[in-house]
């Protein structure tokens, strides 16, 4: 099922022509109305007139998150404030918040992008969508909500929290599509089971749309099995729009980019050079229709690749592969690059171990020390010291084999690691702190 079949199945030739037309408009919108881009383009010796092909985009300079922080709050807006319908912002927990504005047309395009993902899990105007992302400056809740309304769904804006009530709505209101973070989807499923439900049998839910944080294949499968649903991965970031930049169809194997709205490149994170199609690197996105806050070659710091092979679902828009991690979230431990998702992939292969975990980074003398806290599953009682030591030994051996880094595993009681109703806090970096 498609939400916008004429767009989602457009021929590659037609799509490239549309992208070039819209890219020329976007570069002009940025250059003529935003001082930052005027200075940036002039400094690189280019103007929008230098774009004659999609490949010419590589001539233009990047914009990075710090540029957006420096432009706080409105210096990147390309329209007068009277045309700004809504403002979103990042949390700003690691620095100055980034503020992004949307015109009414921007919001309409956003809703259409997310609605495509609702169609990918079989949703329609007869569906009931329960949005359990947080609402507010965070783009998750309102982005999913707009998608539901664009599709014509009945939308239940539960937001996050009060998990037993979330379960009650799933049971009583006939929710068939749930939208939330992966960690919260799993928490909802486990809470429902504790309340005596079998979600796969007792609920009407058939699809879950998860984003805002990484999830290993095993975690995705656990959510699918416990809820009895098709899992749809959604990619987005507040700087570019929010959830809906790319969505995963039932064929899996990557997330279809909304290529009529965004142009994606993969670059070498160190040199900034555009990499050949299919190679892994940093995702760079250019908005094609954004009126209020156009972004030209925004460096996302997300590590992925472009998948261009035809998809059996019939959609012609290329895909991005599942994210390997972020260049700024990558942990460098004793000179070895490690992504938290690699650790998660290892531990979720152990049936005795729950999906919840935390990585504690400290210094042990001059060296980095990694301590991994994991829980045992209640269904797998570890009732002797010998069993605990055996599980710890097997986990540490598997982590060392996969990561080439020694990890000290600490096994804790079930349900003692704090659950998240939003983005799970997986890494606690205490390196450099005073003892």
C-alpha positions in Angstrom: 0.0 0.0 0.0 1.2 3.5 -0.8 0.2 6.9 0.6 1.4 8.9 -2.5 1.8 6.3 -5.3 2.6 8.9 -8.0 5.5 10.1 -5.9 6.7 6.9 -4.2 6.8 4.9 -7.5 8.1 7.8 -9.8 10.7 6.6 -12.3 14.3 7.4 -11.4 14.6 9.7 -14.4 11.6 11.7 -13.3 12.7 11.8 -9.7 16.2 13.1 -10.6 14.6 15.8 -12.8 12.4 16.8 -9.9 15.2 16.8 -7.4 17.4 19.0 -9.6 14.5 21.5 -10.1 13.8 21.6 -6.3 17.5 21.7 -5.4 18.0 24.8 -7.5 15.1 26.4 -5.7 16.4 25.4 -2.3 19.9 26.8 -2.9 18.4 30.1 -4.1 16.0 30.2 -1.1 19.0 29.8 1.2 21.4 32.1 -0.6 19.0 35.0 -1.1 17.3 34.9 2.3 19.9 33.6 4.9 23.1 35.6 5.6 24.9 32.5 6.7 24.5 30.8 3.3 25.4 34.0 1.4 28.7 34.2 3.3 29.3 30.4 3.1 28.7 30.1 -0.6 30.6 33.3 -1.4 33.5 32.1 0.7 33.6 28.8 -1.3 33.3 30.8 -4.6 30.0 29.3 -5.6 26.4 30.6 -6.3 23.2 28.8 -7.0 23.8 29.3 -10.7 26.7 26.9 -10.5 24.3 24.0 -9.9 23.7 22.4 -13.3 23.5 18.8 -12.2 22.8 16.9 -9.0 26.5 16.0 -8.8 27.4 19.8 -8.7 26.0 19.9 -5.2 29.5 18.6 -4.1 30.9 22.0 -5.0 28.9 23.7 -2.1 30.1 23.9 1.5 28.7 21.9 4.4 26.7 23.2 7.3 27.2 21.5 10.7 25.3 21.6 14.0 27.6 24.2 15.6 26.6 26.6 12.7 23.0 26.1 13.8 23.8 26.7 17.4 25.7 29.9 16.5 22.6 31.0 14.5 20.4 30.7 17.6 17.5 31.5 17.5 16.4 32.8 14.1 19.4 33.6 12.0 18.8 30.6 9.7 15.2 31.5 9.0 14.5 32.3 5.3 11.0 33.7 5.7 9.5 36.5 7.8 8.3 35.5 11.3 4.7 36.0 10.3 5.1 33.0 8.0 6.5 30.7 10.7 3.8 28.4 11.8 5.7 26.4 14.4 9.1 26.2 16.0 10.9 23.1 17.2 14.3 22.8 18.9 16.8 20.2 20.0 17.2 19.6 23.7 20.5 21.5 23.9 21.8 19.1 26.6 25.2 19.1 25.0 25.3 22.7 24.0 23.2 25.6 22.7 19.8 24.3 21.4 19.3 24.3 17.7 16.0 26.1 16.7 14.2 25.1 13.5 11.1 26.8 12.0 8.3 25.5 9.8 5.9 27.2 7.6 2.4 25.8 7.1 3.7 24.2 3.8 6.7 22.7 5.7 4.3 21.1 8.2 2.1 19.7 5.4 5.1 18.1 3.7 6.2 16.6 7.1 2.9 15.0 7.7 2.9 13.5 4.2 6.4 12.0 4.7 5.4 10.3 8.0 2.1 9.1 6.5 4.1 7.1 3.9 5.5 5.0 6.8 2.0 4.5 8.2 1.1 3.0 4.8 4.2 0.8 4.9 2.8 -1.0 8.0 -0.6 -1.4 6.4 -2.2 1.7 7.9 -5.1 3.6 6.3 -7.7 6.2 7.1 -9.4 3.4 9.1 -6.4 3.0 11.4 -6.1 4.1 15.0 -2.6 5.5 15.7 -1.3 5.7 19.3 1.5 8.2 19.5 3.7 7.5 22.5 6.5 9.7 21.6 7.0 12.8 23.8 5.2 15.9 22.6 6.7 19.4 22.8 9.9 20.8 21.3 11.0 17.3 20.6 9.8 16.5 17.0 8.8 12.9 17.6 5.3 13.3 19.0 4.0 16.0 16.8 5.7 14.6 13.7 3.9 11.2 14.1 0.7 13.0 15.0 0.8 15.0 11.8 1.4 11.8 9.8 -1.6 10.2 11.4 -3.8 13.2 10.5 -2.5 13.4 7.0 -3.4 9.7 6.5 -6.8 10.3 8.1 -6.2 8.0 11.1 -7.8 8.3 14.4 -4.9 9.7 16.5 -4.5 9.0 20.2 -1.9 11.5 21.6 -0.9 9.5 24.7 2.7 11.0 24.7 5.1 9.1 26.9 4.7 8.0 30.5 1.9 6.4 32.5 2.7 3.1 30.9 -0.2 1.1 32.4 -2.6 3.6 30.9 -0.8 3.2 27.6 -1.5 -0.5 27.8 -5.1 0.1 28.7 -5.6 2.3 25.6 -4.0 -0.4 23.4 -6.4 -3.0 24.8 -9.6 -0.9 25.0 -9.3 1.6 22.0 -8.4 -0.9 19.3 -5.1 0.7 18.5 -3.6 -0.9 15.5 -0.4 1.2 15.0 1.9 2.3 17.8 4.6 5.0 17.4 7.3 5.4 20.0 11.0 4.8 20.7 12.2 1.1 20.5 13.1 1.0 24.2 9.6 2.3 25.1 7.9 -0.1 22.8 9.6 -3.0 24.6 8.7 -1.4 28.0 5.1 -1.2 27.0 5.1 -4.8 25.8 6.7 -6.0 29.0 4.3 -4.0 31.1 1.3 -5.5 29.2 2.6 -9.0 29.9 3.0 -8.2 33.6 -0.6 -6.9 33.6 -1.7 -10.3 32.3 -2.1 -9.6 28.6 -0.7 -11.5 25.6 -0.2 -8.4 23.3 0.1 -10.5 20.2 -3.3 -12.1 20.8 -5.2 -9.6 23.0 -4.5 -6.4 21.1 -5.4 -5.3 17.5 -2.0 -3.8 17.1 -0.4 -4.8 13.8 2.4 -2.3 13.3 4.9 -0.3 15.4 6.8 2.7 14.0 10.0 3.2 16.1 12.7 5.8 15.9 14.8 8.4 17.8 17.3 5.8 19.0 19.1 2.8 17.6 17.9 -0.8 18.0 19.7 -4.0 17.3 18.1 -6.6 15.0 17.5 -8.8 18.1 15.8 -6.0 19.9 13.6 -5.3 16.9 12.7 -8.9 16.7 11.8 -9.1 20.4 9.5 -6.1 20.0 7.9 -7.7 16.9 7.4 -11.0 18.7 6.0 -9.7 21.9 3.6 -7.3 20.3 2.9 -9.5 17.2 3.6 -6.6 14.8 5.5 -5.5 11.7 8.4 -3.3 12.9 9.0 -0.1 10.9 12.1 1.9 11.5 11.8 5.7 11.0 14.7 8.1 10.5 14.6 11.8 11.1 16.3 14.6 12.9 15.0 17.9 14.2 17.5 19.9 12.2 16.2 18.5 8.9 12.5 18.0 9.7 11.8 15.3 12.3 10.7 11.7 11.9 9.8 10.8 8.3 13.0 11.6 6.4 13.2 7.9 5.7 10.9 5.0 6.6 11.2 1.2 6.4 8.8 -0.9 4.3 7.8 -4.5 4.9 10.7 -5.8 2.8 13.2 -4.3 5.3 16.7 -4.0 4.1 16.9 -0.3 4.6 14.7 2.8 4.9 13.2 4.5 1.8 14.3 8.2 1.7 11.6 10.7 0.9 13.7 11.7 -2.1 11.3 14.2 -3.5 11.9 16.2 -0.2 15.6 15.4 0.6 18.8 14.7 -1.3 21.2 12.4 0.4 25.0 12.0 0.0 27.5 9.8 1.8 30.8 11.4 2.5 34.1 10.4 4.1 33.8 11.7 7.7 37.4 12.8 7.7 37.9 14.3 4.3 34.3 15.3 3.4 34.8 13.8 0.0 31.6 12.2 -1.6 31.9 8.4 -1.5 30.8 6.1 -4.3 27.2 4.7 -4.0 27.1 1.7 -1.6 30.1 2.7 0.6 29.6 3.4 4.3 30.2 6.9 5.5 28.6 10.0 7.0 25.1 10.9 5.8 24.7 14.4 4.4 21.2 15.8 3.7 20.0 18.7 1.6 16.4 19.9 2.0 14.6 20.3 -1.3 11.3 22.0 -0.3 11.9 23.5 3.1 10.7 27.1 3.1 11.6 28.3 6.6 14.9 26.7 7.4 16.5 25.3 4.2 19.7 23.3 4.9 22.3 22.8 2.3 24.6 19.8 2.8 23.9 19.3 6.5 26.3 16.8 8.1 24.2 14.5 10.2 27.1 12.6 11.9 25.1 9.4 11.2 27.0 6.5 9.7 25.2 4.6 6.9 25.2 3.9 3.2 22.9 4.4 0.2 21.1 1.2 -1.0 20.0 1.7 -4.6 18.9 -1.8 -5.6 15.2 -2.0 -6.7 12.9 -2.9 -3.8 10.3 -5.6 -4.1 7.7 -3.2 -2.5 7.7 -1.2 -5.8 8.9 2.0 -4.3 11.6 3.6 -6.4 13.1 5.9 -3.8 16.5 4.8 -2.7 17.2 3.6 0.8 19.6 4.3 3.6 20.9 1.3 5.4 20.3 0.8 9.1 22.5 3.2 11.0 25.8 1.8 12.3 26.0 4.7 14.8 27.0 8.3 14.9 30.5 9.7 14.3 30.0 11.8 17.5 28.6 8.9 19.5 31.3 6.5 18.5 33.4 5.4 21.5 37.2 5.3 21.1 38.3 2.8 23.6 42.1 2.1 23.8 42.3 3.2 20.2 39.5 1.0 18.9 36.3 2.5 17.5 33.2 1.0 19.1 29.5 1.8 18.6 27.0 1.1 21.4 24.9 -0.7 18.8 27.7 -3.3 18.3 27.6 -4.1 22.1 23.8 -4.4 21.9 23.9 -6.8 19.0 26.2 -9.1 21.0 24.2 -9.1 24.3 20.8 -9.6 22.6 22.0 -12.9 21.2 22.0 -14.3 24.7 18.5 -15.5 25.7 19.4 -15.3 29.4 20.1 -11.5 29.0 17.4 -8.8 28.8 17.7 -6.0 26.2 18.2 -3.3 28.9 21.8 -2.4 29.4 24.2 0.5 30.3 27.8 1.1 29.3 29.9 2.8 32.0 33.2 4.3 30.8 35.9 5.1 33.4 39.6 5.4 33.6 41.7 2.6 35.2 45.1 4.2 35.6 46.1 5.5 32.1 43.7 3.2 30.3 40.0 3.3 29.5 37.8 0.8 31.4 34.5 -0.4 30.1 31.9 -1.9 32.4 28.7 -3.2 30.9 25.7 -3.6 33.2 23.2 -6.2 31.9 20.1 -7.8 33.4 19.1 -11.4 33.4 15.7 -12.3 32.0 13.1 -13.3 34.7 12.4 -16.4 32.7 16.0 -17.5 32.9 16.7 -17.7 36.7 20.4 -17.6 37.4 20.2 -19.2 40.8 23.8 -20.1 41.5 27.1 -18.3 41.6 28.5 -20.8 39.1 25.8 -20.0 36.6 26.4 -16.3 37.0 30.1 -16.7 36.5 29.6 -18.8 33.5 27.2 -16.3 31.9 29.7 -13.5 32.7 32.6 -15.4 31.1 30.7 -16.2 27.9 29.5 -12.6 27.5 33.0 -11.2 28.0 34.5 -13.6 25.6 31.9 -12.8 22.9 32.3 -9.1 23.4 36.1 -9.4 23.2 35.8 -11.5 20.0 33.5 -9.0 18.3 34.9 -5.7 19.5 38.6 -6.4 20.1 38.2 -4.6 23.4 38.0 -6.1 26.9 34.7 -5.4 28.6 34.0 -6.0 32.3 30.5 -7.4 32.5 28.4 -6.9 35.6 25.2 -8.9 35.8 22.4 -7.2 37.8 18.9 -8.3 39.0 16.0 -8.2 36.5 14.3 -4.7 36.1 17.0 -2.8 38.1 18.3 -0.8 35.2 16.2 2.3 34.8 13.6 2.1 32.0 13.2 4.9 29.5 9.9 6.4 28.2 11.9 8.4 25.6 15.5 7.9 24.4 17.3 5.3 26.5 20.5 6.5 28.1 22.9 3.7 27.2 26.3 5.3 27.8 27.6 7.0 30.9 31.0 8.4 30.3 32.9 9.1 33.6 36.3 9.3 32.0 38.2 12.3 33.2 36.1 12.7 36.4 37.9 13.1 39.7 37.9 10.1 41.9 
